[in-house]
Amino acid sequence: MAILSRSEAKQILDKVLKFSKAEGASAQLTGAETGNIRYARNSVSTSGIVNDIELAVEARFGKKSGIATINEFSDAALEKVMRRAEELAKLSPDNPESMPLLGKQKYKSVDAFAKSTAGITPDQRAKAAADSIIAAREKKVVAAGYLEDARSFAAVANSNGLFGYHAATSANFTVTMRTENGLGSGWAQSDVTDFAAMSTGSVSSTAVDKAVLSQEARALEPGKYTVILEPAAVSGLVGFMMWNYDARSADEGRSFMSKKGGGSRIGEKMFDKRVHLYSDPADLNVPAQPWSEDDHMALERVDWIKDGVVENLPRSRYWASQSDDKAIPTPSNLIMVGGDKSTEELIKKTRRGVLVTRTWYIRMVDPQSLLLTGLTRDGTFYIENGEIKYPIKNFRFNESPVIMLNNIEDMGRAERVGMYGFSAMIPALKVRDFTFSSLSDAV
């Protein structure tokens, strides 16, 4: 029962809303069937399937609201969860930032469901793991990986006539390869809607090659370097930037988007003219839920940064009402326009530089400048005269994505990667004067 059709979901939502005695009510029904397989030391350790479905109901009395959840759907259960939400609403304090329930929304039709992913069998998961393990064994490397696939749905409705339904599939694979002597490490990932487009063997071979090449790493002095950041490395930094990209924090003077003297930096050219970041739930490369998670506003295509200029900032309905601006919901995906070169072509055009596979353990240092600190991991290499010369020890970096996106020398093709809970299209970047502050002993 984890996956309901549009009509089945609507029937449940209509029924639970009819039980409402509140001034307003809304409900969200979500379900998923998620399969996974995990392996380490070239041997499968766990595998399983999880089915889950949940109904969340919100009741409102003025600015008071209460939420209750349930995972059974008889008439008695639906009435019970609505009564509970109403009881909680009456006990809650007023929310000064409460906004009225939305009316009907026109949600985009999003093609995010692939039959190949929805029909994955345990044998297919086992083969995906075996292909990765075989790639490791052939090079005498130790693999640790995780594959998760899901078919899911979400449906929303409220007492003002709003209704939306969205079905999706996804498959995400990550693998770390370590050499038997523990001196080399490589990593790779694949994130797709259609499982037929995933090759765990090919992805694993990339991680294997990096593990073998990264042995006997040399120490390079910390400092400013030209770097080639692979898409996963860029994702960590740009994702952190977008997580803090918000109109309210900017207007209140709390973020890197705050303007001196008050207000935000919308309309300013803050980045290299090639920087173009936008969201579109209907994008076929990264299809996403067509409404916002917090209040179910319809999501449209929005340019966040174009030609290096800040075009828009996410703005809640409450903050829009306070600032006389248009509400713009938080997106469910992100696309960064790239160039037409592969990472290998970026390397060939680099006289001296550092190749970074991925960034991790990223933390905020200064929100006003968006200065971040973090570490490189799983394959860091020195480039000379267009070739990878030798592996180097990992670095701690202190860098702001704002500065990074001003120092772009070249861009690779955008690739699909995972980013802070959703999928994104992100290119590799060649960036000058990237700051490595110290060495790390981690492999």
Residue pairs with C-beta under 8 A, 6 or more apart in sequence:
1 31
1 51
1 53
2 31
2 32
2 33
2 51
2 52
2 53
3 31
3 32
3 33
3 151
3 152
3 153
3 167
4 12
4 29
4 31
4 53
4 153
4 155
6 155
6 165
9 29
9 153
9 155
9 165
10 155
10 157
10 163
10 165
12 29
12 55
12 73
12 78
13 27
13 29
13 155
13 156
13 157
13 163
14 157
15 75
15 78
16 27
16 55
16 57
16 78
16 81
16 82
17 25
17 26
17 27
17 157
17 158
17 159
19 78
19 79
19 82
19 83
20 59
20 82
20 86
20 159
21 82
21 86
22 59
22 60
22 61
22 85
22 86
22 89
23 60
23 61
23 62
24 59
24 60
24 100
24 101
24 158
24 159
24 160
25 57
25 58
25 59
25 60
25 82
25 85
25 158
25 159
26 57
26 58
26 101
26 156
26 157
26 158
26 159
26 162
26 296
27 55
27 56
27 57
27 58
27 156
27 157
27 158
28 55
28 56
28 154
28 155
28 156
28 296
29 53
29 54
29 55
29 56
29 153
29 154
29 155
29 156
30 53
30 54
30 56
30 152
30 153
30 154
30 155
31 51
31 52
31 53
31 54
31 152
31 153
32 50
32 51
32 52
32 53
32 150
32 151
32 152
32 153
33 49
33 50
33 51
33 150
33 151
33 152
34 49
34 50
34 51
34 52
34 148
34 149
34 150
34 152
35 48
35 49
35 50
35 120
35 122
35 125
35 148
35 149
35 150
36 46
36 47
36 48
36 49
36 50
36 125
36 146
36 147
36 148
36 149
37 44
37 46
37 47
37 125
37 126
37 128
37 129
37 146
37 147
38 44
38 45
38 46
38 47
38 145
38 146
38 147
39 45
39 129
39 132
39 133
39 143
39 144
39 145
39 146
40 143
40 144
41 142
41 143
41 144
42 133
42 136
42 137
42 142
42 143
43 133
44 126
44 129
47 122
47 125
47 126
49 122
52 71
53 71
54 69
54 70
54 71
55 69
55 70
55 71
55 73
55 78
55 81
56 67
56 68
56 69
57 67
57 68
57 69
57 70
57 81
57 82
57 85
58 65
58 66
58 67
58 85
59 65
59 66
59 82
59 85
59 86
59 88
59 89
60 89
60 98
60 101
61 86
61 89
61 90
62 94
63 94
63 95
63 96
63 98
64 89
64 90
64 92
64 93
64 94
64 95
65 89
65 92
65 95
65 98
66 84
66 85
66 86
66 87
66 88
66 89
66 90
66 91
66 92
67 85
67 88
68 81
68 82
68 84
68 85
68 88
69 81
70 77
70 78
70 80
70 81
97 318
98 318
99 295
99 317
99 318
99 321
101 158
101 159
101 160
101 162
102 158
102 160
102 162
102 295
102 296
102 297
103 160
103 161
103 162
104 160
104 161
104 162
104 163
105 162
105 164
105 291
105 296
105 297
105 298
106 298
107 164
107 166
107 290
107 291
107 298
107 299
108 281
108 282
108 290
108 298
108 299
108 300
109 282
109 290
110 166
110 168
110 281
110 282
110 287
110 288
110 289
110 290
111 282
111 284
111 287
112 166
112 167
112 168
112 169
112 193
112 287
112 288
113 151
113 167
113 168
113 169
113 193
114 169
114 193
114 194
114 195
114 196
116 194
116 195
116 196
117 149
117 150
117 151
117 169
117 170
117 171
117 192
117 193
117 194
117 195
118 151
118 169
120 149
120 171
120 195
124 195
125 147
125 149
128 147
128 173
128 198
128 200
129 145
129 147
129 200
131 199
131 200
131 201
131 204
132 143
132 145
132 175
132 200
132 201
132 203
132 204
133 143
134 201
135 143
135 201
135 204
135 205
135 208
136 142
136 143
136 177
136 204
136 208
138 208
139 208
139 211
139 212
140 179
140 180
141 177
141 178
141 179
141 180
141 184
141 208
141 211
141 212
142 177
142 178
142 179
142 180
143 175
143 176
143 177
143 204
143 207
144 175
144 176
144 177
144 178
145 173
145 174
145 175
145 176
145 200
145 204
146 173
146 174
146 175
147 171
147 172
147 173
147 200
148 171
148 172
148 173
149 169
149 170
149 171
149 172
149 195
150 168
150 169
150 170
150 171
151 167
151 168
151 169
152 167
152 168
152 169
152 170
153 165
153 166
153 167
153 168
154 164
154 165
154 166
154 289
155 163
155 164
155 165
155 166
156 162
156 163
156 164
156 291
156 296
157 163
157 164
158 296
162 296
164 290
164 291
164 296
166 289
166 290
166 291
168 193
168 287
168 288
168 289
169 193
169 194
169 195
170 191
170 192
170 193
170 423
171 190
171 191
171 192
171 193
171 194
171 195
171 198
172 189
172 190
172 191
172 192
172 418
173 189
173 190
173 191
173 198
173 200
173 203
174 187
174 188
174 189
175 187
175 188
175 189
175 200
175 203
175 204
175 207
176 185
176 186
176 187
176 207
176 378
177 185
177 186
177 187
177 204
177 207
177 208
177 210
177 211
178 184
178 185
178 211
178 443
179 185
179 211
179 212
179 215
181 215
182 443
183 214
183 215
183 216
183 217
183 443
184 210
184 211
184 212
184 213
184 214
184 215
184 391
184 443
185 210
185 211
185 214
185 377
185 378
185 379
185 443
186 206
186 207
186 208
186 209
186 210
186 211
186 212
186 213
186 214
186 357
186 378
186 379
187 207
187 210
187 232
187 357
187 358
187 377
187 378
187 379
188 203
188 204
188 206
188 207
188 210
189 203
189 232
189 417
189 418
190 198
190 199
190 200
190 203
191 416
191 417
191 418
191 423
192 198
192 416
193 287
207 378
210 357
210 378
210 379
211 379
213 379
213 381
213 388
213 391
214 378
214 379
214 380
214 381
214 391
214 443
215 391
216 391
217 380
217 390
217 391
217 392
217 393
217 394
217 443
218 382
218 390
218 391
218 392
218 393
219 392
219 393
219 439
220 354
220 382
220 392
220 393
220 395
220 436
220 439
222 395
222 436
222 437
222 438
222 439
223 435
223 436
224 433
224 434
224 435
224 436
225 352
225 353
225 354
225 433
225 434
225 436
226 350
226 352
226 353
226 354
226 409
226 430
226 431
226 432
226 433
226 434
227 353
227 354
227 355
227 356
227 430
227 431
227 434
228 343
228 346
228 347
228 350
228 353
228 354
228 355
228 356
228 383
228 428
228 429
228 430
228 431
229 237
229 356
229 359
229 428
229 429
229 430
229 431
229 434
230 343
230 355
230 356
230 357
230 358
230 428
231 412
231 414
231 415
231 417
231 426
231 427
231 428
232 357
232 358
232 359
232 417
232 426
233 356
233 357
233 358
233 359
233 376
234 336
234 426
234 427
234 428
234 429
235 417
235 418
235 419
235 424
235 426
236 358
236 359
236 360
236 362
236 374
237 359
237 362
237 372
237 374
237 399
237 401
237 404
238 277
238 334
238 336
238 401
238 405
238 419
238 426
239 334
239 419
239 420
239 424
240 362
240 364
240 370
240 372
240 401
240 420
241 256
241 370
241 401
241 402
242 277
242 304
242 334
242 419
242 420
243 420
244 255
244 256
244 364
244 367
244 370
245 257
245 304
245 313
245 314
246 255
246 257
246 313
246 314
246 315
247 257
247 264
247 313
247 314
247 315
247 316
247 319
247 323
247 325
247 328
248 315
248 316
248 319
249 255
249 257
249 258
250 257
250 258
250 259
250 263
250 264
250 265
250 313
251 258
251 262
251 263
251 264
251 319
251 323
252 258
253 262
254 367
255 367
255 368
255 370
256 367
256 368
256 369
256 370
256 400
256 402
257 264
257 265
257 310
257 313
258 264
258 265
258 368
259 265
259 268
264 310
264 313
265 310
266 310
266 311
266 312
266 313
267 309
267 310
268 309
268 310
269 307
269 308
269 309
270 305
270 308
270 309
270 310
270 402
270 406
271 305
271 308
271 309
271 402
271 405
271 406
272 308
272 405
272 406
272 407
272 408
273 307
273 308
274 308
274 337
274 339
274 408
274 411
275 305
275 307
275 308
275 336
275 405
275 408
276 303
276 305
276 306
276 307
276 336
276 337
277 303
277 304
277 305
277 306
277 334
277 335
277 336
277 337
278 301
278 302
278 303
278 304
278 306
278 334
278 335
278 337
279 299
279 301
279 302
279 304
279 331
279 332
279 333
279 334
279 335
280 300
280 301
280 302
280 333
280 335
281 287
281 288
281 289
281 290
281 299
281 331
281 332
281 333
282 290
282 301
283 333
283 335
283 425
285 335
285 416
285 425
286 333
286 334
286 335
286 416
286 422
286 423
286 424
286 425
287 333
288 299
288 331
288 332
288 333
288 422
288 423
289 299
289 332
290 298
290 299
290 332
291 297
291 298
291 299
291 329
292 299
292 329
292 330
292 332
293 330
293 332
294 316
294 329
294 330
295 316
295 317
295 329
297 317
297 327
297 329
298 329
299 329
299 331
299 332
302 311
302 312
302 328
302 331
303 311
303 312
304 310
304 311
304 312
304 313
304 331
305 311
312 328
313 328
314 328
314 329
314 330
314 331
315 323
315 325
315 326
315 327
315 328
316 327
316 329
317 327
319 325
319 327
320 326
320 327
320 328
332 422
333 422
333 423
333 424
334 419
334 422
334 424
334 425
334 426
335 414
335 424
335 425
336 414
336 424
336 425
336 426
336 427
337 414
337 427
338 411
338 412
338 413
338 414
338 425
338 426
338 427
338 428
339 410
339 411
339 412
339 413
339 427
340 413
341 410
341 411
341 412
341 413
342 412
342 413
343 355
343 412
343 428
345 412
346 410
346 412
346 428
346 430
347 355
347 383
347 386
347 387
347 388
348 386
348 387
349 386
349 410
349 430
350 383
350 386
350 430
351 384
351 385
351 386
352 383
352 384
352 385
353 382
353 383
353 430
354 380
354 381
354 382
354 383
354 392
354 395
354 434
354 436
355 379
355 380
355 381
355 382
355 383
355 388
356 376
356 380
357 376
357 377
357 378
357 379
357 380
358 376
358 377
358 378
358 379
359 374
359 375
359 376
359 377
359 397
360 374
360 375
360 377
361 374
361 375
362 372
362 373
362 374
363 372
363 373
363 374
364 370
364 371
364 372
365 371
365 372
365 373
365 398
369 400
369 402
370 400
370 401
370 402
371 398
371 399
371 400
372 397
372 398
372 399
372 400
372 401
373 396
373 397
373 398
373 437
374 396
374 397
375 394
375 395
375 396
375 397
375 440
375 442
376 394
376 395
376 397
376 440
377 394
377 442
379 391
380 391
380 392
380 393
380 394
380 395
381 388
381 389
381 390
381 391
381 392
382 388
382 389
382 390
382 391
382 392
383 389
393 439
393 440
393 441
394 439
394 440
394 441
394 442
394 443
395 436
395 437
395 438
395 439
395 440
396 436
396 437
396 438
396 439
396 440
397 434
397 435
397 436
397 437
398 435
398 437
399 434
399 435
403 433
404 429
404 431
404 434
407 431
407 432
407 433
407 434
408 429
408 430
408 431
409 430
409 431
409 432
410 429
410 430
411 427
411 428
411 429
411 430
412 427
412 428
412 429
412 430
413 427
413 428
414 425
414 426
414 427
415 425
415 426
415 427
415 428
416 423
416 424
416 425
417 423
417 424
417 425
417 426
418 424
419 426
